[in-house]
Amino acid sequence: MTDTVSTAEAAAILGCSDALIRKRIAAKRLAAEKVAGAWRIQRTALAEVEVLANGARNGAENGSQGSVAELRARLDASDVLITELRARVEEQATMLAMYAELHARPVVQALPARRSWLGRLLGARGESA
């Protein structure tokens, strides 16, 4: 038994159409890779989709209470991930600010004061001409 299946085989396993499998691949809701011009789907990715589909069906049969609880759990998990990502972004922003401060260089260096041609000719400002 191979580790991958075609879109037609995936459709037969999930009990849906080949077109739906292709739509899920296009929407990146089903992991697949193109091999020799044909989509190949990992059986593990297909199993995950099947579990989700069965969970949704079971939730609908049980008055949707199971699916609501599952969605709340997923939302809580997503909130945790978002909080972690925000902390990482803030940490990297702080590090970037520190780096910029340490390596700060003036963009435009001050130019020496220029004297007019008459000032240079007459030796103005106490300098020799």
N, CA, C and O of each residue as an XYZ file, in Angstrom:
516
protein
N       0.842     -1.177      0.000
C       0.000      0.000      0.000
C       0.890      1.244      0.000
O       1.811      1.347      0.810
N       0.620      2.185     -0.901
C       1.443      3.389     -0.997
C       0.990      4.415      0.030
O      -0.110      4.338      0.579
N       1.877      5.385      0.272
C       1.568      6.433      1.248
C       0.691      7.530      0.672
O       0.131      8.334      1.417
N       0.566      7.568     -0.656
C      -0.221      8.623     -1.281
C      -1.347      8.025     -2.116
O      -1.302      6.869     -2.536
N      -2.364      8.868     -2.341
C      -3.499      8.453     -3.173
C      -3.788      9.565     -4.177
O      -3.374     10.709     -3.988
N      -4.488      9.224     -5.225
C      -4.881     10.214     -6.230
C      -6.116     10.953     -5.738
O      -6.695     10.597     -4.711
N      -6.514     11.980     -6.472
C      -7.718     12.722     -6.087
C      -8.959     11.844     -6.205
O      -9.875     11.956     -5.390
N      -8.998     10.972     -7.210
C     -10.148     10.077     -7.373
C     -10.238      9.090     -6.208
O     -11.323      8.828     -5.690
N      -9.087      8.545     -5.802
C      -9.076      7.630     -4.666
C      -9.469      8.342     -3.375
O     -10.201      7.790     -2.554
N      -8.980      9.571     -3.201
C      -9.324     10.352     -2.008
C     -10.820     10.627     -1.969
O     -11.445     10.549     -0.912
N     -11.396     10.951     -3.130
C     -12.832     11.200     -3.209
C     -13.616      9.954     -2.831
O     -14.627     10.042     -2.135
N     -13.161      8.808     -3.280
C     -13.845      7.548     -2.952
C     -13.739      7.256     -1.454
O     -14.707      6.802     -0.844
N     -12.589      7.509     -0.865
C     -12.391      7.258      0.564
C     -13.280      8.169      1.407
O     -13.896      7.725      2.377
N     -13.342      9.447      1.030
C     -14.122     10.416      1.809
C     -15.600     10.428      1.431
O     -16.419     11.009      2.143
N     -15.939      9.794      0.321
C     -17.336      9.781     -0.106
C     -17.800     11.119     -0.651
O     -18.919     11.561     -0.390
N     -16.929     11.751     -1.406
C     -17.284     13.038     -2.025
C     -16.788     13.030     -3.470
O     -16.292     12.016     -3.961
N     -16.925     14.153     -4.133
C     -16.535     14.210     -5.540
C     -15.050     14.556     -5.692
O     -14.427     15.127     -4.797
N     -14.514     14.193     -6.847
C     -13.142     14.533     -7.203
C     -12.972     16.050     -7.237
O     -11.932     16.577     -6.841
N     -14.011     16.749     -7.717
C     -13.962     18.216     -7.798
C     -13.827     18.840     -6.410
O     -13.099     19.818     -6.242
N     -14.527     18.279     -5.409
C     -14.432     18.810     -4.047
C     -13.028     18.622     -3.488
O     -12.505     19.499     -2.800
N     -12.423     17.484     -3.783
C     -11.043     17.240     -3.338
C     -10.121     18.279     -3.955
O      -9.273     18.845     -3.265
N     -10.280     18.533     -5.247
C      -9.438     19.530     -5.930
C      -9.668     20.936     -5.365
O      -8.722     21.714     -5.245
N     -10.911     21.263     -5.020
C     -11.207     22.571     -4.411
C     -10.524     22.706     -3.055
O      -9.984     23.762     -2.727
N     -10.551     21.631     -2.269
C      -9.886     21.662     -0.963
C      -8.380     21.822     -1.125
O      -7.741     22.523     -0.340
N      -7.815     21.182     -2.130
C      -6.376     21.329     -2.394
C      -6.076     22.773     -2.794
O      -5.115     23.365     -2.305
N      -6.896     23.340     -3.680
C      -6.681     24.718     -4.132
C      -6.813     25.706     -2.974
O      -6.095     26.705     -2.918
N      -7.739     25.420     -2.047
C      -7.944     26.300     -0.898
C      -6.944     26.022      0.223
O      -6.996     26.651      1.281
N      -6.032     25.077     -0.015
C      -5.006     24.683      0.951
C      -5.616     24.119      2.234
O      -5.036     24.239      3.313
N      -6.787     23.507      2.103
C      -7.416     22.845      3.235
C      -7.102     21.350      3.238
O      -7.460     20.627      4.167
N      -6.427     20.905      2.182
C      -5.992     19.514      2.081
C      -4.583     19.530      1.489
O      -4.368     20.016      0.378
N      -3.640     18.997      2.240
C      -2.245     18.994      1.794
C      -2.056     17.983      0.669
O      -2.465     16.827      0.781
N      -1.435     18.430     -0.407
C      -1.164     17.560     -1.554
C       0.025     18.117     -2.318
O       0.390     19.283     -2.167
N       0.619     17.270     -3.134
C       1.708     17.739     -3.995
C       1.513     17.163     -5.384
O       0.953     16.082     -5.564
N       1.991     17.916     -6.353
C       1.851     17.477     -7.731
C       3.057     16.632     -8.115
O       4.206     17.049     -7.970
N       2.766     15.442     -8.605
C       3.815     14.524     -9.059
C       3.461     14.127    -10.484
O       2.407     13.547    -10.743
N       4.355     14.448    -11.391
C       4.164     14.124    -12.812
C       2.813     14.640    -13.323
O       2.123     13.961    -14.084
N       2.453     15.844    -12.894
C       1.240     16.489    -13.387
C      -0.049     16.058    -12.714
O      -1.125     16.510    -13.104
N       0.033     15.186    -11.702
C      -1.175     14.712    -11.006
C      -1.026     14.976     -9.512
O       0.066     14.861     -8.956
N      -2.128     15.328     -8.873
C      -2.110     15.569     -7.435
C      -1.996     14.244     -6.692
O      -2.680     13.273     -7.014
N      -1.114     14.224     -5.690
C      -0.967     13.072     -4.807
C      -1.188     13.556     -3.377
O      -0.616     14.561     -2.956
N      -2.016     12.837     -2.644
C      -2.409     13.233     -1.297
C      -1.884     12.189     -0.313
O      -2.071     10.987     -0.505
N      -1.231     12.661      0.734
C      -0.741     11.760      1.776
C      -1.931     11.125      2.495
O      -2.928     11.796      2.760
N      -1.829      9.870      2.801
C      -2.910      9.190      3.528
C      -3.116      9.804      4.912
O      -4.241      9.849      5.409
N      -2.039     10.274      5.531
C      -2.182     10.895      6.858
C      -3.009     12.166      6.778
O      -3.848     12.417      7.644
N      -2.778     12.982      5.734
C      -3.567     14.206      5.556
C      -5.020     13.853      5.287
O      -5.931     14.535      5.756
N      -5.228     12.797      4.537
C      -6.583     12.346      4.224
C      -7.284     11.849      5.484
O      -8.480     12.078      5.666
N      -6.540     11.170      6.350
C      -7.113     10.678      7.605
C      -7.542     11.833      8.497
O      -8.579     11.756      9.156
N      -6.744     12.915      8.525
C      -7.105     14.088      9.323
C      -8.404     14.710      8.824
O      -9.265     15.078      9.622
N      -8.546     14.826      7.516
C      -9.768     15.387      6.937
C     -10.954     14.489      7.260
O     -12.048     14.971      7.553
N     -10.730     13.194      7.205
C     -11.802     12.242      7.489
C     -12.251     12.347      8.944
O     -13.447     12.281      9.229
N     -11.308     12.510      9.863
C     -11.650     12.661     11.281
C     -12.450     13.935     11.492
O     -13.440     13.934     12.224
N     -12.031     15.016     10.858
C     -12.769     16.278     10.984
C     -14.176     16.145     10.416
O     -15.139     16.633     11.009
N     -14.294     15.486      9.269
C     -15.610     15.308      8.655
C     -16.502     14.448      9.541
O     -17.686     14.745      9.700
N     -15.948     13.385     10.119
C     -16.726     12.530     11.014
C     -17.116     13.284     12.278
O     -18.230     13.117     12.776
N     -16.222     14.106     12.801
C     -16.535     14.897     13.991
C     -17.659     15.872     13.724
O     -18.525     16.073     14.576
N     -17.658     16.484     12.546
C     -18.724     17.424     12.190
C     -20.051     16.688     12.053
O     -21.092     17.182     12.487
N     -20.006     15.479     11.434
C     -21.239     14.696     11.293
C     -21.771     14.273     12.657
O     -22.970     14.365     12.918
N     -20.876     13.811     13.522
C     -21.291     13.375     14.855
C     -21.835     14.537     15.667
O     -22.798     14.368     16.415
N     -21.239     15.706     15.532
C     -21.718     16.888     16.248
C     -23.115     17.262     15.803
O     -23.949     17.645     16.623
N     -23.381     17.153     14.499
C     -24.706     17.480     13.984
C     -25.735     16.481     14.491
O     -26.874     16.851     14.775
N     -25.338     15.204     14.608
C     -26.251     14.184     15.104
C     -26.515     14.352     16.600
O     -27.597     14.004     17.073
N     -25.554     14.874     17.344
C     -25.701     15.037     18.793
C     -26.198     16.425     19.164
O     -25.898     16.906     20.257
N     -26.923     17.059     18.316
C     -27.439     18.388     18.627
C     -26.381     19.464     18.574
O     -26.575     20.538     19.144
N     -25.290     19.220     17.924
C     -24.191     20.176     17.715
C     -23.456     20.566     18.996
O     -22.597     21.447     18.962
N     -23.772     19.936     20.115
C     -23.074     20.285     21.355
C     -21.609     19.890     21.310
O     -20.743     20.625     21.783
N     -21.337     18.725     20.738
C     -19.948     18.279     20.634
C     -19.137     19.191     19.741
O     -17.989     19.507     20.055
N     -19.716     19.618     18.632
C     -18.965     20.466     17.712
C     -18.742     21.857     18.294
O     -17.707     22.472     18.038
N     -19.695     22.359     19.070
C     -19.519     23.670     19.703
C     -18.380     23.604     20.706
O     -17.540     24.502     20.753
N     -18.348     22.553     21.504
C     -17.269     22.392     22.479
C     -15.923     22.249     21.768
O     -14.915     22.799     22.211
N     -15.919     21.506     20.666
C     -14.687     21.338     19.895
C     -14.225     22.679     19.313
O     -13.035     22.995     19.337
N     -15.161     23.453     18.797
C     -14.808     24.760     18.245
C     -14.282     25.704     19.325
O     -13.349     26.471     19.087
N     -14.882     25.645     20.507
C     -14.393     26.485     21.615
C     -12.978     26.082     22.009
O     -12.134     26.937     22.276
N     -12.726     24.779     22.042
C     -11.380     24.300     22.375
C     -10.375     24.759     21.332
O      -9.268     25.176     21.674
N     -10.752     24.683     20.065
C      -9.856     25.153     18.986
C      -9.614     26.654     19.098
O      -8.499     27.132     18.891
N     -10.670     27.386     19.426
C     -10.540     28.835     19.570
C      -9.604     29.175     20.719
O      -8.771     30.073     20.597
N      -9.735     28.466     21.832
C      -8.842     28.685     22.968
C      -7.401     28.375     22.585
O      -6.486     29.116     22.943
N      -7.200     27.282     21.859
C      -5.851     26.927     21.412
C      -5.295     27.997     20.481
O      -4.116     28.343     20.554
N      -6.146     28.517     19.610
C      -5.713     29.581     18.692
C      -5.358     30.843     19.461
O      -4.389     31.525     19.128
N      -6.140     31.155     20.489
C      -5.840     32.335     21.308
C      -4.483     32.210     21.985
O      -3.739     33.185     22.081
N      -4.166     31.017     22.451
C      -2.863     30.783     23.083
C      -1.754     31.005     22.063
O      -0.755     31.658     22.363
N      -1.926     30.469     20.867
C      -0.913     30.642     19.823
C      -0.753     32.104     19.436
O       0.366     32.574     19.232
N      -1.862     32.821     19.334
C      -1.803     34.242     18.986
C      -1.066     35.026     20.060
O      -0.262     35.905     19.751
N      -1.341     34.708     21.323
C      -0.653     35.385     22.428
C       0.846     35.117     22.362
O       1.649     36.031     22.552
N       1.229     33.865     22.095
C       2.648     33.529     21.977
C       3.297     34.273     20.817
O       4.412     34.777     20.943
N       2.598     34.342     19.686
C       3.145     35.047     18.527
C       3.303     36.537     18.795
O       4.300     37.141     18.400
N       2.320     37.127     19.466
C       2.427     38.556     19.809
C       3.626     38.811     20.699
O       4.343     39.794     20.514
N       3.851     37.917     21.678
C       5.006     38.069     22.564
C       6.303     37.988     21.768
O       7.229     38.764     22.002
N       6.368     37.046     20.825
C       7.569     36.921     19.986
C       7.780     38.163     19.130
O       8.908     38.631     18.978
N       6.704     38.694     18.576
C       6.819     39.886     17.735
C       7.301     41.072     18.566
O       8.164     41.832     18.127
N       6.745     41.228     19.768
C       7.183     42.322     20.637
C       8.649     42.159     21.021
O       9.397     43.136     21.054
N       9.061     40.926     21.310
C      10.453     40.662     21.652
C      11.374     41.009     20.484
O      12.421     41.629     20.676
N      10.985     40.611     19.287
C      11.821     40.905     18.121
C      11.827     42.394     17.805
O      12.844     42.922     17.355
N      10.715     43.076     18.033
C      10.680     44.524     17.811
C      11.621     45.223     18.790
O      12.318     46.168     18.421
N      11.639     44.757     20.035
C      12.552     45.326     21.030
C      13.997     45.087     20.626
O      14.834     45.985     20.718
N      14.289     43.857     20.173
C      15.648     43.543     19.740
C      16.053     44.383     18.533
O      17.194     44.835     18.441
N      15.127     44.588     17.619
C      15.416     45.395     16.442
C      15.692     46.845     16.840
O      16.596     47.477     16.293
N      14.919     47.373     17.789
C      15.137     48.741     18.252
C      16.501     48.862     18.933
O      17.208     49.851     18.743
N      16.867     47.851     19.726
C      18.176     47.872     20.385
C      19.296     47.813     19.356
O      20.298     48.517     19.482
N      19.129     46.976     18.341
C      20.134     46.872     17.288
C      20.287     48.204     16.561
O      21.401     48.662     16.306
N      19.162     48.812     16.234
C      19.208     50.092     15.527
C      19.883     51.162     16.383
O      20.624     52.001     15.872
N      19.620     51.125     17.686
C      20.222     52.101     18.589
C      21.734     51.887     18.701
O      22.497     52.853     18.736
N      22.162     50.633     18.757
C      23.584     50.334     18.868
C      24.350     50.686     17.599
O      25.502     51.116     17.656
N      23.712     50.502     16.477
C      24.389     50.728     15.207
C      23.941     52.005     14.520
O      24.053     52.146     13.302
N      23.433     52.930     15.318
C      22.935     54.178     14.723
C      24.101     54.970     14.141
O      25.127     55.173     14.789
N      23.919     55.394     12.942
C      24.900     56.247     12.273
C      24.156     57.423     11.679
O      23.044     57.275     11.173
N      24.762     58.571     11.742
C      24.066     59.710     11.142
C      23.926     59.495      9.638
O      24.860     59.054      8.969
N      22.775     59.807      9.138
C      22.525     59.622      7.715
C      23.284     60.667      6.911
O      23.896     60.351      5.890
N      23.244     61.894      7.367
C      23.957     62.975      6.685
C      24.966     63.544      7.667
O      24.593     64.007      8.745
N      26.231     63.514      7.304
C      27.245     64.081      8.175
C      27.299     65.583      7.950
O      27.073     66.077      6.845
N      27.602     66.289      9.023
C      27.659     67.750      8.930
C      28.792     68.159      7.979
O      29.921     67.680      8.083
N      28.467     69.025      7.085
C      29.464     69.518      6.130
C      30.242     70.662      6.772
O      29.685     71.433      7.554
N      31.526     70.773      6.444
C      32.288     71.905      6.998
C      31.710     73.217      6.468
O      31.196     73.294      5.352
N      31.816     74.236      7.306
C      31.288     75.544      6.912
C      32.027     76.037      5.670
O      33.256     76.006      5.610
N      31.267     76.484      4.697
C      31.884     76.950      3.457
C      31.908     78.472      3.467
O      30.965     79.133      3.903
N      32.989     78.986      2.986
C      33.098     80.437      2.889
C      32.850     80.851      1.455
O      33.058     80.085      0.515
N      32.410     82.055      1.320
C      32.176     82.572     -0.029
C      33.520     82.816     -0.714
O      34.558     82.837     -0.054
N      33.504     82.996     -1.998
C      34.737     83.236     -2.737
C      35.399     84.531     -2.289
O      36.625     84.641     -2.286
N      34.582     85.510     -1.912
C      35.144     86.782     -1.461
C      35.817     86.596     -0.106
O      36.885     87.158      0.135
N      35.207     85.817      0.779
C      35.793     85.566      2.098
C      37.110     84.828      1.977
O      38.072     85.130      2.684
N      37.149     83.841      1.062
C      38.393     83.105      0.860
C      39.470     84.027      0.285
O      40.639     83.930      0.659
N      39.079     84.906     -0.609
C      40.020     85.824     -1.246
C      40.587     86.832     -0.254
O      41.772     87.162     -0.300
N      39.737     87.315      0.637
C      40.178     88.300      1.598
C      40.732     87.690      2.865
O      41.216     88.410      3.739
N      40.670     86.364      2.982
C      41.207     85.689      4.159
C      40.331     85.898      5.379
O      40.839     86.036      6.492
N      39.034     85.922      5.186
C      38.100     86.150      6.305
C      38.180     85.013      7.309
O      38.704     83.945      6.994
N      37.676     85.226      8.496
C      37.638     84.286      9.614
C      39.031     83.985     10.161
O      39.228     82.966     10.823
N      39.947     84.817      9.903
C      41.281     84.695     10.480
C      42.130     83.602      9.886
O      43.155     83.248     10.469
N      41.744     83.046      8.738
C      42.529     81.991      8.102
C      43.328     82.606      6.957
O      42.953     83.646      6.414
N      44.381     81.985      6.613
C      45.170     82.492      5.493
C      44.573     82.011      4.192
O      43.985     80.932      4.120
N      44.727     82.812      3.180
C      44.127     82.518      1.892
C      44.901     81.599      1.049
O      44.483     81.282     -0.065
